[in-house]
């Protein structure tokens, strides 16, 4: 243990810093900012006191000093830093006031979605009717595409009418928590508006970021001019500049199925290639100390310029920070330990933005690097290739396999899928990505020479076209993508335990590690079996909340029957977002393209021993006696008044589904009257699960 702590000192600090951050994120402000600052200061002073009161050897070798003073200090530091950056609890946040309009600065420029234009804004002040009052907070603003004459860029200041609305919780079981996801970026509100937006000025909060957006726009035009195939241009823009806003859905799906999606997200691979390009040039000038320092400073500057240009994603910042530490260590002739370098880079990034810790990109990036560093040398020893060419591809295979082993559990937890042929596609895609990025650097360096940019653009275009041929072929292979995989967070932990214990058994050949490995697998299988039993132990009817559509799932004895309105049957994306998560938790297929829950007569279903009716209008004739129905679903504003139902149906539960606007349901429920049935609206309650 002592040797472990001494070899990787920064790892322990980073782990406890992360623990403090997670404590705040999961449990909230257990203590206020002032108390957190006081406790952090006390433990810092106590740490310094004991560090200088006793010998360094005693301090570092006696682990109880670390437990009593050092570890609490770093945990409190992480907690305090998260308190500091959390704008939601700032008394100046705009959510705490009523106002007519607000002044905001654009911090992420316009992005075109399918139906609207999306812009991220940072509020500077609120207009209360007679004065502009300072305020803070961020929001996402949407406006219709008909208002595209107004082009908003980073730093634009705008005045907008209205008050933003708080983001909603997930409306369906297992649905992606978009509210929580945005909260990690300090965004808690959104606004949809058709009112004119008043552009009042241009005042970027960060001149470097503003310049990076201008460079990025200029380089985007450079790529568009010289790369003529539309798909090739989209992929080049994503790979070189980190911009995926124009990427076609079919291209994203193909790269995901082939296990090559990581290439389209600028990451450590890309930073490493940029580092390699410029290191080859600068390593010749390393003899004199001042030249070594100057070239190191230039190389660090180039890496961070690239990171800034591509949008400062977590994986890019991790790689840029890590390579910066390596470059500095080389310049001062110090040996580096990769695990310490990784820990230092994580520590710096968490201190800069504690919420980066829960970013999927951050988690996958660090897991991939740790997997490559630790597992790739072990995998490489499995086979000794006969020549250098085969050896290169074998090393590439070992890297891909190591990264996939390290990231697969987290990837399956978040994305519910696994690419089967990732090794095949990565043998082509990763070398090609290097060539494309080399070409991109050449285009940037020689952008003033049309002959060179045209030739390089043709090479990039052709290379991407050939890569796409391979990627789409891999996607077309049988079982190329395993989908509808469900791993809960505890399943993910135990899958990692299984992998770690298996690797330790493989290395040390100890029977104890084999027992630990088998126990982890047993618990993992038992957990999932229990979850499936718990979800399927009772017959269940789920009416989902999907705006503008009707969606029903009937779960019974491990079987699924479903009924979706026509527009939802044809909309795979909305099924994936709203309905699929609940189905895969039950062990069912996530997407259905046809209905299996069929009516016994028009608008009437039998679900178990219950009768479920579905109407969008009242029948044309009144029956002699009201028709008994256990559950009646109202569609498309099918009622003018709740009392209108009484002559037609004898209802136990009345449900308004997602085809009814919330204002319409509120209007009906606002009418006075007592009715012999329960009334539920999916707009108020979210998805409704009825167990029989």
ZAMARGU-4260 file (C-alpha; in steps of 0.2 Angstrom, whole numbers, plus 5000, padded with zeros to 4 digits):
<rodrens>
0) 5000/5000/5000 | 5014/5012/5005 | 5023/5008/4988 | 5007/5011/4979 | 5004/5028/4987
5) 5022/5033/4984 | 5022/5029/4966 | 5005/5037/4962 | 5004/5052/4974 | 4992/5062/4963
10) 4980/5048/4960 | 4975/5048/4978 | 4972/5067/4979 | 4962/5066/4963 | 4951/5052/4969
15) 4947/5061/4985 | 4944/5077/4975 | 4932/5068/4964 | 4923/5061/4980 | 4920/5078/4986
20) 4913/5083/4969 | 4901/5068/4968 | 4896/5071/4986 | 4889/5088/4982 | 4881/5082/4965
25) 4872/5068/4973 | 4867/5075/4990 | 4867/5094/4987 | 4873/5107/4998 | 4875/5098/5015
30) 4884/5113/5021 | 4884/5131/5015 | 4899/5139/5005 | 4905/5148/5021 | 4906/5133/5031
35) 4914/5123/5017 | 4927/5136/5015 | 4931/5136/5034 | 4933/5117/5035 | 4944/5117/5020
40) 4955/5130/5027 | 4956/5121/5044 | 4961/5105/5036 | 4973/5113/5024 | 4982/5122/5039
45) 4982/5106/5049 | 4990/5097/5035 | 5003/5110/5033 | 5006/5110/5052 | 5009/5091/5053
50) 5019/5091/5037 | 5032/5103/5044 | 5031/5096/5062 | 5036/5079/5057 | 5049/5072/5045
55) 5043/5070/5027 | 5046/5051/5027 | 5035/5049/5042 | 5022/5060/5035 | 5020/5050/5019
60) 5023/5032/5026 | 5011/5034/5040 | 4994/5032/5031 | 4984/5038/5045 | 4990/5056/5043
65) 4983/5055/5025 | 4967/5048/5031 | 4965/5061/5045 | 4971/5077/5037 | 4975/5076/5018
70) 4961/5066/5011 | 4947/5076/5020 | 4956/5092/5014 | 4955/5086/4996 | 4937/5080/4998
75) 4932/5097/5005 | 4941/5106/4992 | 4931/5096/4978 | 4915/5100/4988 | 4919/5118/4990
80) 4924/5120/4971 | 4907/5113/4966 | 4898/5125/4977 | 4907/5139/4969 | 4903/5135/4951
85) 4885/5130/4955 | 4875/5145/4949 | 4858/5137/4952 | 4859/5142/4971 | 4866/5159/4968
90) 4853/5172/4975 | 4856/5182/4959 | 4850/5168/4948 | 4836/5174/4937 | 4824/5160/4943
95) 4822/5170/4959 | 4813/5185/4951 | 4798/5190/4941 | 4802/5200/4925 | 4796/5205/4908
100) 4812/5203/4898 | 4830/5199/4900 | 4847/5204/4893 | 4858/5190/4888 | 4874/5186/4879
105) 4876/5172/4866 | 4889/5159/4873 | 4885/5145/4860 | 4880/5151/4843 | 4865/5146/4832
110) 4862/5127/4829 | 4849/5122/4817 | 4838/5107/4824 | 4824/5099/4813 | 4811/5112/4818
115) 4820/5127/4826 | 4835/5137/4829 | 4844/5133/4846 | 4855/5146/4855 | 4863/5145/4872
120) 4862/5161/4882 | 4870/5168/4898 | 4859/5181/4907 | 4866/5197/4911 | 4851/5207/4918
125) 4832/5206/4919 | 4820/5220/4915 | 4807/5222/4929 | 4797/5236/4921 | 4807/5251/4926
130) 4825/5246/4927 | 4838/5233/4922 | 4843/5223/4937 | 4859/5212/4936 | 4856/5193/4936
135) 4865/5177/4932 | 4861/5160/4924 | 4861/5151/4908 | 4847/5144/4897 | 4843/5137/4880
140) 4833/5148/4868 | 4823/5141/4853 | 4816/5151/4839 | 4807/5146/4823 | 4817/5143/4808
145) 4807/5157/4800 | 4817/5169/4810 | 4834/5164/4802 | 4837/5181/4795 | 4844/5185/4813
150) 4861/5176/4814 | 4867/5175/4832 | 4886/5172/4835 | 4896/5171/4851 | 4896/5187/4860
155) 4880/5194/4853 | 4870/5203/4866 | 4851/5202/4864 | 4835/5208/4873 | 4821/5194/4874
160) 4803/5196/4880 | 4796/5183/4892 | 4802/5172/4907 | 4811/5156/4903 | 4803/5140/4909
165) 4811/5127/4921 | 4816/5111/4912 | 4805/5096/4915 | 4809/5080/4923 | 4808/5064/4912
170) 4790/5060/4908 | 4793/5041/4905 | 4801/5027/4915 | 4819/5025/4911 | 4819/5040/4899
175) 4835/5050/4897 | 4836/5064/4910 | 4839/5079/4899 | 4836/5091/4914 | 4850/5082/4924
180) 4861/5082/4909 | 4860/5100/4906 | 4861/5105/4925 | 4879/5099/4923 | 4882/5113/4911
185) 4873/5125/4923 | 4858/5126/4912 | 4841/5124/4921 | 4829/5133/4910 | 4823/5135/4892
190) 4812/5146/4882 | 4802/5144/4865 | 4798/5161/4858 | 4791/5168/4842 | 4793/5186/4847
195) 4806/5197/4839 | 4823/5197/4847 | 4832/5213/4849 | 4851/5213/4845 | 4858/5227/4856
200) 4877/5224/4855 | 4892/5213/4854 | 4902/5210/4869 | 4911/5193/4870 | 4915/5187/4888
205) 4931/5178/4882 | 4941/5186/4867 | 4950/5169/4864 | 4934/5159/4862 | 4927/5173/4851
210) 4943/5172/4840 | 4942/5153/4840 | 4924/5154/4833 | 4930/5165/4819 | 4944/5154/4815
215) 4932/5139/4815 | 4920/5147/4803 | 4934/5152/4791 | 4941/5134/4791 | 4924/5127/4789
220) 4923/5137/4773 | 4940/5131/4768 | 4934/5113/4770 | 4918/5116/4761 | 4927/5124/4746
225) 4939/5110/4744 | 4930/5094/4749 | 4915/5092/4737 | 4906/5076/4742 | 4893/5081/4755
230) 4896/5066/4767 | 4915/5068/4765 | 4914/5087/4770 | 4903/5083/4785 | 4915/5070/4791
235) 4930/5081/4788 | 4922/5095/4798 | 4918/5083/4812 | 4935/5075/4812 | 4946/5090/4810
240) 4936/5104/4818 | 4925/5094/4830 | 4909/5100/4823 | 4896/5087/4821 | 4880/5098/4818
245) 4879/5094/4800 | 4882/5076/4801 | 4868/5065/4793 | 4859/5053/4804 | 4863/5038/4793
250) 4882/5042/4794 | 4881/5043/4813 | 4872/5027/4813 | 4884/5018/4802 | 4899/5024/4812
255) 4891/5019/4828 | 4887/5002/4821 | 4905/4999/4815 | 4912/5005/4832 | 4921/5020/4824
260) 4910/5034/4831 | 4925/5039/4842 | 4934/5045/4826 | 4921/5058/4823 | 4922/5066/4840
265) 4939/5075/4842 | 4948/5066/4856 | 4965/5061/4862 | 4968/5052/4846 | 4967/5068/4837
270) 4977/5078/4849 | 4991/5064/4849 | 4992/5066/4830 | 4994/5085/4831 | 5007/5082/4844
275) 5016/5070/4833 | 5016/5081/4818 | 5024/5096/4827 | 5035/5086/4838 | 5043/5078/4822
280) 5048/5096/4817 | 5053/5103/4834 | 5063/5088/4841 | 5077/5093/4830 | 5080/5109/4840
285) 5083/5102/4858 | 5101/5104/4861 | 5101/5121/4870 | 5091/5123/4886 | 5083/5139/4881
290) 5078/5132/4864 | 5071/5116/4872 | 5060/5127/4884 | 5055/5138/4869 | 5050/5123/4858
295) 5040/5115/4873 | 5031/5132/4876 | 5027/5133/4857 | 5021/5115/4857 | 5010/5117/4872
300) 5003/5133/4864 | 4999/5123/4848 | 4990/5109/4857 | 4979/5121/4867 | 4975/5131/4851
305) 4969/5115/4843 | 4959/5111/4858 | 4951/5129/4858 | 4948/5127/4839 | 4939/5111/4841
310) 4927/5116/4856 | 4937/5111/4871 | 4928/5094/4873 | 4932/5084/4889 | 4943/5071/4879
315) 4952/5085/4870 | 4956/5094/4886 | 4961/5078/4895 | 4973/5074/4881 | 4980/5092/4879
320) 4983/5093/4898 | 4991/5076/4898 | 5003/5080/4883 | 5007/5097/4891 | 5013/5089/4907
325) 5023/5076/4896 | 5031/5091/4886 | 5035/5101/4901 | 5043/5085/4910 | 5053/5082/4894
330) 5059/5100/4893 | 5065/5100/4911 | 5072/5082/4909 | 5061/5074/4922 | 5054/5056/4921
335) 5035/5055/4920 | 5024/5041/4926 | 5008/5040/4915 | 4996/5037/4929 | 5003/5052/4938
340) 5001/5062/4922 | 4983/5056/4920 | 4979/5060/4938 | 4986/5078/4936 | 4977/5081/4921
345) 4961/5075/4929 | 4964/5085/4944 | 4966/5101/4934 | 4951/5098/4924 | 4940/5094/4939
350) 4946/5110/4948 | 4942/5120/4932 | 4925/5113/4930 | 4919/5100/4944 | 4904/5095/4933
355) 4916/5088/4920 | 4917/5073/4931 | 4900/5067/4926 | 4902/5070/4908 | 4901/5054/4897
360) 4916/5060/4886 | 4927/5063/4902 | 4923/5046/4908 | 4926/5037/4892 | 4941/5047/4888
365) 4950/5042/4904 | 4944/5024/4904 | 4951/5022/4886 | 4968/5029/4890 | 4970/5018/4906
370) 4964/5003/4897 | 4977/5006/4883 | 4991/5010/4895 | 4988/4995/4906 | 4981/4982/4894
375) 4988/4985/4877 | 5006/4979/4882 | 4998/4963/4889 | 4987/4960/4874 | 5002/4963/4862
380) 5012/4949/4870 | 4999/4936/4864 | 5007/4935/4847 | 5023/4940/4839 | 5020/4945/4821
385) 5032/4939/4808 | 5035/4957/4800 | 5034/4975/4804 | 5018/4978/4793 | 5008/4965/4801
390) 5016/4970/4818 | 5009/4988/4815 | 4991/4981/4812 | 4993/4969/4827 | 4998/4984/4838
395) 4983/4994/4832 | 4972/4979/4836 | 4979/4978/4853 | 4975/4996/4856 | 4957/4995/4850
400) 4954/4979/4860 | 4961/4987/4876 | 4951/5003/4874 | 4935/4993/4870 | 4937/4982/4886
405) 4940/4997/4897 | 4925/5007/4890 | 4912/4994/4885 | 4903/4993/4902 | 4901/5012/4903
410) 4896/5013/4884 | 4883/5000/4886 | 4876/5008/4902 | 4873/5025/4893 | 4870/5019/4875
415) 4863/5002/4876 | 4873/4995/4862 | 4889/4986/4857 | 4898/4986/4840 | 4903/4968/4836
420) 4915/4971/4822 | 4924/4986/4830 | 4941/4978/4827 | 4938/4976/4808 | 4933/4994/4806
425) 4946/5002/4817 | 4960/4993/4807 | 4955/5005/4792 | 4947/5020/4801 | 4961/5024/4814
430) 4975/5025/4801 | 4964/5034/4789 | 4959/5047/4803 | 4978/5050/4805 | 4980/5054/4786
435) 4964/5065/4786 | 4970/5075/4801 | 4988/5077/4793 | 4979/5083/4777 | 4968/5095/4788
440) 4984/5102/4795 | 4992/5104/4778 | 4976/5113/4772 | 4977/5125/4787 | 4995/5129/4785
445) 4994/5132/4766 | 4977/5139/4765 | 4984/5154/4755 | 4990/5142/4741 | 4975/5136/4731
450) 4985/5123/4721 | 4990/5114/4737 | 4973/5116/4746 | 4964/5109/4731 | 4975/5094/4729
455) 4975/5090/4748 | 4956/5092/4748 | 4954/5079/4734 | 4965/5067/4744 | 4954/5070/4760
460) 4938/5068/4750 | 4944/5052/4742 | 4950/5045/4758 | 4934/5048/4767 | 4924/5041/4753
465) 4934/5025/4754 | 4933/5024/4773 | 4914/5026/4771 | 4913/5011/4759 | 4921/5001/4773
470) 4911/5008/4787 | 4894/5005/4778 | 4900/4988/4773 | 4903/4983/4791 | 4886/4991/4796
475) 4878/4979/4783 | 4885/4963/4791 | 4874/4952/4801 | 4873/4957/4819 | 4885/4971/4817
480) 4877/4980/4831 | 4870/4972/4847 | 4856/4984/4853 | 4843/4985/4867 | 4857/4981/4880
485) 4852/4986/4898 | 4865/4989/4912 | 4860/4997/4928 | 4873/5007/4937 | 4876/4993/4949
490) 4877/4980/4934 | 4890/4992/4927 | 4900/4992/4943 | 4900/4973/4945 | 4904/4970/4926
495) 4920/4981/4930 | 4924/4970/4945 | 4923/4955/4934 | 4934/4962/4921 | 4947/4968/4934
500) 4947/4952/4944 | 4949/4942/4927 | 4964/4953/4922 | 4972/4950/4939 | 4969/4931/4938
505) 4976/4931/4920 | 4992/4941/4926 | 4995/4932/4943 | 4987/4915/4940 | 4980/4916/4958
510) 4965/4905/4962 | 4958/4919/4974 | 4956/4931/4959 | 4947/4917/4950 | 4935/4915/4964
515) 4933/4934/4965 | 4930/4935/4946 | 4917/4921/4947 | 4908/4929/4962 | 4907/4946/4953
520) 4899/4937/4938 | 4887/4927/4949 | 4881/4944/4957 | 4880/4952/4940 | 4869/4938/4933
525) 4859/4938/4949 | 4856/4956/4949 | 4849/4956/4931 | 4838/4941/4934 | 4831/4950/4950
530) 4828/4966/4940 | 4819/4956/4926 | 4808/4947/4939 | 4804/4963/4948 | 4799/4972/4932
535) 4789/4958/4925 | 4781/4950/4941 | 4764/4958/4938 | 4754/4961/4922 | 4756/4980/4918
540) 4749/4992/4905 | 4759/5008/4902 | 4752/5023/4894 | 4767/5034/4889 | 4768/5053/4888
545) 4773/5057/4870 | 4768/5074/4864 | 4756/5072/4849 | 4755/5053/4849 | 4747/5038/4858
550) 4758/5024/4865 | 4753/5009/4875 | 4763/4994/4881 | 4756/4979/4889 | 4768/4968/4899
555) 4763/4951/4904 | 4773/4935/4908 | 4788/4941/4899 | 4779/4946/4883 | 4776/4963/4876
560) 4760/4969/4866 | 4761/4987/4860 | 4749/4999/4851 | 4756/5015/4844 | 4748/5029/4834
565) 4753/5029/4815 | 4765/5044/4816 | 4774/5036/4831 | 4776/5019/4822 | 4785/5028/4808
570) 4796/5039/4820 | 4810/5028/4826 | 4819/5042/4835 | 4805/5046/4846 | 4802/5028/4850
575) 4820/5026/4855 | 4820/5042/4866 | 4803/5040/4875 | 4798/5021/4875 | 4814/5011/4872
580) 4822/5013/4889 | 4807/5006/4898 | 4805/4991/4886 | 4824/4986/4888 | 4823/4987/4907
585) 4809/4973/4905 | 4820/4963/4893 | 4810/4967/4877 | 4814/4974/4860 | 4816/4993/4861
590) 4808/4998/4844 | 4793/4991/4836 | 4787/4995/4818 | 4770/4987/4819 | 4756/4985/4832
595) 4754/4968/4841 | 4740/4974/4854 | 4725/4973/4842 | 4707/4979/4846 | 4693/4967/4848
600) 4682/4980/4841 | 4684/4998/4835 | 4692/5008/4849 | 4691/4994/4862 | 4705/4983/4868
605) 4705/4968/4880 | 4721/4969/4891 | 4721/4954/4903 | 4704/4954/4911 | 4702/4973/4909
610) 4693/4983/4895 | 4702/4998/4888 | 4693/5010/4877 | 4701/5023/4865 | 4691/5038/4858
615) 4694/5054/4848 | 4676/5058/4847 | 4660/5053/4856 | 4649/5039/4847 | 4636/5046/4835
620) 4622/5037/4844 | 4618/5036/4863 | 4617/5018/4869 | 4603/5012/4880 | 4615/5009/4894
625) 4632/5016/4896 | 4645/5004/4890 | 4656/4998/4905 | 4675/5002/4902 | 4688/5000/4915
630) 4700/5012/4907 | 4695/5025/4894 | 4709/5035/4884 | 4704/5052/4877 | 4713/5057/4861
635) 4714/5073/4851 | 4703/5084/4862 | 4688/5071/4860 | 4678/5079/4874 | 4670/5096/4876
640) 4664/5093/4894 | 4668/5078/4906 | 4649/5076/4909 | 4647/5072/4891 | 4654/5055/4894
645) 4641/5049/4906 | 4627/5044/4894 | 4640/5034/4884 | 4652/5025/4896 | 4653/5018/4913
650) 4671/5022/4917 | 4683/5018/4931 | 4698/5028/4925 | 4699/5042/4912 | 4716/5046/4904
655) 4721/5060/4893 | 4735/5055/4882 | 4749/5065/4874 | 4738/5070/4859 | 4729/5082/4870
660) 4737/5099/4873 | 4740/5103/4892 | 4730/5119/4891 | 4715/5109/4885 | 4716/5096/4899
665) 4718/5110/4912 | 4703/5119/4905 | 4692/5103/4906 | 4698/5099/4924 | 4695/5117/4930
670) 4676/5115/4927 | 4667/5112/4943 | 4658/5095/4946 | 4660/5078/4954 | 4662/5063/4942
675) 4661/5044/4946 | 4678/5041/4939 | 4697/5045/4942 | 4704/5057/4929 | 4723/5057/4925
680) 4733/5067/4912 | 4750/5061/4906 | 4755/5080/4905 | 4753/5081/4924 | 4758/5063/4930
685) 4770/5058/4916 | 4768/5040/4909 | 4755/5030/4918 | 4758/5012/4924 | 4743/5002/4929
690) 4746/4985/4937 | 4733/4971/4937
</rodrens>
